Amino acid sequence: MGFVLGVASACCWSALDVIRKAVAGRGSPTALAVFLMLGQLPFLGAWAAWDQTWVTDARHYWVPAAASMSMNALANVFFMRSVQLSPLSRTVPFLALTPVFSALAAIPLLGEVPDLAHWAGIALVVAGAFILNSDLSDGLWESLTHERGAPFMIAVAVLWAISTALDKRALPYASPASHSFVLCMGSAAILVAWLGSRRRLGEVRGVLEAPAGLLAALIGFAVAALGLQMMALQTLWVSVLETLKRGFGVLGSVVFGRILFAEAVTPRKLGASALMIAGTSILA
């Protein structure tokens, strides 16, 4: 069941990425993140109220929960800084490292030690993501050494990986519903304070210029992706979940890119997709 929930969550994250692409340019990445978090709060709050579990052990819950909130907020700021300094196409490939970092973070935080099969599946998905998302005419090493935004994007991958492990560490002491609500509320508060301190809260209004249907889908898929992820983390390893998210996210970009944006499906894309499907099959 955990694997099924993980796949469902990964598919929702993939759909969310496509919608983010459609609304890109309506506001800064941070403004979009703030809108997305604030938009989720009523639905996550209703879920938490219906669940009525809340936090069962505050002493053990708040340290990993607060750390996860801070890391998610910082990751959004770093993401924004990265795309300000470098083209998105030259930095996003480094997010493919998230499953590797999550596997490493889960060892000391959760005692989840991957075996050879885990590492093989992760390696295939990461390799496929790099091939699909990187401009191989220059190479990733050139991006790392010459693109000023690359270190920030690598930091985003590290922060996302550690925050997911912290989420799983917090979940024994809170229900998935309550933790989703608290995490979203805390991260939103941090980012709102950050934008407010720079007098840039007006950027959030730019997001509202997008079509209402897109904004509704944006919030809907975000709520589903986060909720399913928290439920999956109760039984699924962090490294497996992050690998599923990265694999389905990249595969979704190929499928939806073809359907919605008429992007070509090249032999390179097919080969990379085959690697990621093989890696996901090993993890299954």
N, C-alpha and C positions, 0 to 999 in steps of 0.2 A: 504494500500500500504506500509506503514511503517513497518508493521509486516512481509509482504512478503519480503521486502528488508532486514530486519533483519535476517530472516531465510536464505536467499541467502548468506548474509555475513557470517553467522555462519557456513554454509556448506563450504564456501571457506576457512575460518580459520581452519576448521577441516581437509580439504585436505592439507592445508599448514603444519599443524602439522605432518601429515603422511610423507610428503616429507622431513620435517626437520629431522624426525627420520631416513629416508633413507640416508641422507647426514651427519648425526651425526658422529663425529670423524674426519671429514675433516679439522676442525679448531675449535677454541674455540667458545663458544656461542657468545661472543662479536664480533669476527671476522665474524661469520656467520651473525649476525645482521647488521654489517657494509656492507657486501656484498649485503645483501637483500635490505637495504635502498638505496644504491648507484644504484643497478640494477633497482629499481623502478623509480628513478628520471626521466629518459628520457620519460617514458610512462605517468607519472603523470604530467610532464611538458607539454607534448603535449596536454593532456586533459585540463589543465589549459589554455593553449594558445588558444585552440579551443573554450573553454567556454567564455573567454574574460571578465569575471566578476571581478576577482581578489579581492582585499580587498576594501570593500565599506566604512568602518569606522575604520581607523587605530587606533584612540584613544581608542576605546573600544575593538579592536581585539587583539592587540599585548600582552597585559598582560596575558590573559588566554592562548593564543597560545604559548607564550614563556614558560609559566609554564608547559604546556603539553609536549612541546619538552624536557625540562629538566627532567621531571618525567619519560618519556619514556626511555631516555638515562640512567638515574640512575637505572631504573628497570632492564635494560639489564645487567648493571654492577653487581647489586645485585644477579640477576639470576646466573651469572657466578660464583660469590663468593659462592653462596649456593651449587652449584653442585661440587665446588672444596672441600667443607668442608664435604659434606654428600652425600650418594647415592641418585640418582634422585628419585628412588621409595619411599624414605622415606621423601621427601620434596615436590614433585609435588602435592600430595593430598591437601596441604594447599591452592593451587590456586583455589580450589573449593569455597573458601570464597570470591572470587572476586565479585559475585553478591550481597552478603550481604554488603560489603564495598561500592559498587557502589550505592546501594539503600540509604545507610546512607549519602554518600557524596552528592547525588543529592538533598537531603532535603534542606540544607542551600545554595547550589550553584545554584540550579535551581527551588526550590520550588516544586519538585516532591515528594509528600508524598504518599507512598504506602498504599493501604488499605489492609484489611484482605486477600482478594483473591490474591493480589500481593505477600504478605508475604508467603502465603500457597504454591504458585507455586515456589517461590524462595527456600523455605525450602525443598520441595520435590526434586528439581534439585540438591541442595547442598548435601542433604543426599545421593542421588544416586551416585553423583560424589565421595563422601568420601568412600562409600562402595566399589565402583568399583576400586578405585585407591589406597586404603590403605591396608597395610599388617596388617590385624586384629589379627594376632597371637601375635603381640606385642602391638598394639594399638597406636592411634594418640597421646595420652598424653605422652607416652614414646618417641615418635619422637620429640615432642615439647620440652621436658625437657632434652633429651639426645643427640639429633642431633644438632650440632653447626650450620648447614646450615638452620635449620627450621625458625629462626627469619628473616633471609634474604629473604626466600621465602614468608613469610607472608608480609614482606615489599613490595615485588614485587606485591602481590595481592592488597595491599592498593594503591600503586602508579598507577597501571593500572586502578583501579576503579576511582581514583580522576582524572586521565588524561582524561578518557573518558567523565566525567562530564565537565571538562574544554573545551574539544573539542566542546561539544554541546553549551557551553556558548559563544564560539568564532564564531560559525557558522552563527548566525544572521548577522555578519559583514563581511563575506567572503563566497564565493561559496564552495560547497563540493570539487570541483576540485582544487581550489587555496589553500584551507586549507590543503588538502591531500598533495599537493606538498610542501608547506611551512613546514608542520609538519615533513615530511620525510627528507627534506633537512636539517632542523635544528637539528633533532636528529642524523642524519648521521654526521654532522659537529662536534657535541659534542663528539660522540664516536670515530671519527677519531682522534680528538685532544687528547682524553684520551689514545688511543692506541699509538699514536705518542709520547706522553710524556713518555711512558714506553718502547719506541723503539720496539714495537711489531706489527707494521703495516705489517710485513712480514707474519703474521699469516693469513691474508686475502688470500694470494696466495694458501694456503692449500685448501681453499674451491673450487678453480678452478680445483682441481684434480677430483672432482665429475663428473659423466657423463653429457654431455652438455644438454641432454634431461631433466634430473632431475633439473638442474639449471634453464632452461627455464620455467619449470613447477613451480618451487619455486617462481620465480619472477612473473609469470603470476597470480598465485593464490593470491600472496601477494597484487598485484595491485587491483585485483578484490575485495578481502576481505576488504581492506582499503577504496576503493571508495564506495562500497555498504554500508559499515558501516557509512560513513559520510552522505550519502543520507538518510539512515534510521534514523539517529539521528535528522534529521529535524522534524520528527513527532513522533518518538518512544521514550519512556522513557528509560533513561540510564540503570536503573535496569533491565528492560525487555530485552534490547539488550545484556547486559552482561550475563544474565541468559541463553539466547538462545545460545550465544557463548560457554558457559561452557557446557551446555547440549548437543548440537550437537557435540562439540569437543570430549566429552567423548563417546558419542554414536558412533561417527565416528571411534574412536580408537578401538571399539569392532568390527565394521563391516570391516574396512580396515585391522585390525589386523588379522582377520580370512581369508580374501581374499588374502592379500599380504604376510603375515608372518606366515600363518597356525597356528595362536594362537587359543587355545581351547575356546569355548563358554561354560562357566560353569553356573550352576544354579544361583550362586552369581551374575554373570554378567547379566543374564537375569532379575533377580529381581531388580538389581540396574537400569538397562535400563528402566524397567517398571515404577519405581519411577520418573525418569527424563522425560519420555514421559507424565506421568500424570501431572507433574509440568508444562511442556510446554503447555499442553492442557488447563490448567487453565489460564495461561497467555494469550493464544490465545483468 
